Amino acid sequence: MLEGLEGKAVLVTGGSRGIGKAIAAGFAGAGARVMITSRRAEDLAATAEEIGNGVAWCAANVGRPDEAEQAVDATLEQFGSLDVLVNNAGTNPYAGPTIDIDLPRWEKTWQVNLTAPLVLSQLAWNKFMKEGPGGSSIINISSVGAFHTNPIIGAYDITKSALVHLTRQLAAELGPKVRVNAICPGLVRTQFARALWEGEGEAFVSKRNPLRRIGEPEDIAGTALYLASSLAEWVTGESFLVDGGQHAGF
């Protein structure tokens, strides 16, 4: 039984679908007060209604610092606190050799996947967590790709590797008030990763995976809830591979 989640104020970026939606639903089901954010208001409204449990929403592109601040402010205005920040929003506008990526898409990937988590963490820290009661948690959603090379999504994986190091750095700086950890999913059945699992991709990955399947968003949500709970109160600076054994497979 996960403890210490009831009544917590949680902000989940990229919360309208996929992994973010599953994480938001998990926290809401555990009694937390949840704010979800993404770019499209209509998607957020539909997701909040589907999850229920008082889930609130705020439309924002967290890759833009001013809109990231709006999301944090909306959470504080709605709940009066911000105990858990889940940096889940991500982008991958380029597929191909990293040596050939154009600078606009390189810069967008870094802005959303690394700068936004930093900015949101700064905002959460300065606006609540620094002077708060302690016990706060920041959870960054990285990727199994942070630990190896890839011929197609190398640029994306580089940003996720940097996010792993940012996680360690912030854990060292923000303790003991705030614990900072990362989750590194393997291939998960989401719209974002559809190009990797549709067609023969799912079978290709599954047969090389010790658990013989790709992940579902709920597989990642469970780890997020654990990391924010009192069961993980002595865990910080860590990056958890949640990949069905993909990283260890043959």
N, C-alpha and C positions, 0 to 999 in steps of 0.2 A: 504494500500500500504506500503510494507516494504521499509524503506529508509536507506541509508548509506551503502549499499552493493556493489554498482557499483565500480569497480576498486580495491576492496579489494583483497589481496592475501591470499588464503585459502589452507591449507594442510589438507587433509582428509586421515587418515589411515584406512586400510581395505576398500579402496575405489573402489575396482573392482566389487563388487556385494552387493546385499542386502541393508541394511540400509545405508552403506557408499556410495554406488553408487547413491542411491536416494538423499542423502545429497549433493553429488558432483554435480549432475544434477540440483538440486534446486539452489545452489549458482551460477553455470554457467549461468543458465537461468535468474538470477537476475543481471547479469553483472559483477560478480566477476571473478577474475583470479584464476583458480583452479589447484592444483597439487594433484593427487591421488597416493597412494602407497599401495602395498601389496607384497606378496612374488613372484607371478608369472607374468613375463613380458608379456606373451601372453594374459593373462586375462586383464591386465591393458591396453594394446594396443587396444584390442577389445572394452573395456568400453569407453576409451577416444574417439575412433572413433564414437561410438554410441551416446555419449553425444554431441560431437562437441563443438562449442563455445570456441575453443582454449584450451580445457582441456589438461594439460600435465601430464606425469606420470614418476614415478621412482620406480623401483623394489627394495624392501627392506623388510627384516624381522625386524620389529620394536622391537621385543623381544630381539634383539641383539643391545646393545648401539651404537656400531660403525655403524651399518646399519641405526639405527634411526637418527644418525647424518648426514649420507649421504642424507637421505630424507629431512631433514631441510636445509642442504646446497644446495641441488638441487632446493628447493623452492626459496631460497634467490638468487641463481644464475639466475634462470629463471625470477623472478618477481622483485627482488630488495627489497622485503619486505616480512613480514609474519604477517598479521594482525589477522588471525583467524586460530586456531589449533583445529581440531576435532579429539579427541582421540576415535576412533571407533573400532579399531582392537581388537579382543578378541579371546579367545580359551576356549574350555571345553573338555579336553581329558579324563575325567573320569565321569562315571555315577554310582551312588550307595551311600551307607552310607558314610558319611565323615570319620567316625571312621576307615574305612577300606582302605582309599586311600593310595597308595604308595607314598613315598617321591618324586620320580622323576616327577610324574604327578602333585603332589601338588605344587612343585617348578615351573614347567612350567606354571601352571595356574596363579600363583602370578606374574611370570616374565612378561607375556604378558598383563595380565589384570590390574596390578597395577604398577609394576616397570616401564614398558614402558611408560604409561602416565606421570609418574613423570619425567622420563628421557627426554621425548619429551618436556614437559613443561619447564624443566630447559634449554634445548637447545634453545627453542623459546624465552625464557626470556633473556638469556645471549647474544644471537646472534642478537636479534632485539628489542624485546618488551621493555626491560629495558630502552634503550636509544631512543626508537621510539617516535612518536608524541602522543602516548596515544590512547585510544579508542580500544585497542586490546581485543580479546576475546578468551578464551579457553573453549571448550565444551567437557565434558567427557560423553561417552555413558555408563551408568550403567545399571540397570535392576530393574524391580518391585520386583525381588527376593531379592534385598538388604534389604527389609523390613519385610521379613518373612522366616520361615524355609522351607526346602524342603527335602523329603526323597531320591531324586535321584540326584539333582544337587546342593546339599548344599555347596560343596567346591567352585563351581563357584560363588554361591550367596554370600559367605563370601568375596570373592575378590571384588565383586560389592558393597557390603556394605562398605568395606574399601575405595573404590573409591569415594563414597559419602562423607566420612569424609575428604579424601584428597582434594576434591573439596572445601569444606568449609575452610580448612586450607590454601590452596593456594589463595583463594579469600581474606582472611584476610591479607595475606602477600603481595600480588601483587597489591592490590588497591592503588591509584586510576588509575594507568596506565592500568591495565588489569582486566577485569571482568572474573570470573571463575564460570561456572555453569555446572550442570549435567542434562542429560535426562535419565529417567528410564522407558524404554519401557516395556509394557506387551508382550504377545505372538504375534510375528510378523511373517508373512509368508515369511521366508527366508530359504535358504538352510541350514544355520547354525542351525536353530531351527526346521528343518524338523521332527526330531524324536518326537517333542512335539505336532505338529499339524497334521501330516499325519494320515490317518485312522480315528479313532473315536476321536482323540485328539481335532480337531478343533471344532466339535460339542459339546464336553464336556465342553470346555472353553467358547464357545460362549453363551451357554444357561445360564451360571452363570455370564455373563458379561452384565451390563445394556445396552450397545449398541449392544449386540447380534451378535458380529462378532469379529474375531481376527484382528490384525492390518496389515496394508500394509506398506512397507518401506516408502512410501510417507507421511504417517501419522507422522512419526518421523522427516522427513526432514523439515516439516513446522515449528516445534518447534525450530529446529537448526537455521533456517534462522531468526526467530524472535529473538532468544537470541543473534545473532551476529549483529542485526540491531540496528539503533538508537532508535527504540521503546523500547528497553530493556536497555537503557543506565544507568538506576538506579537499575538494577537487577544484583546481584552477590551473590555467596555463596549458591545458591538455587539448589534444585534437583526436577525436574518436572516429575511427574508421567504422562506418556502418554500411557494409557492402556485400553481405552474404558470403564473405570470404574471398571476394574478387581479388583483393590485393595479395592474398596468400595462395590463390589458385595456380594451376599449372598453365 
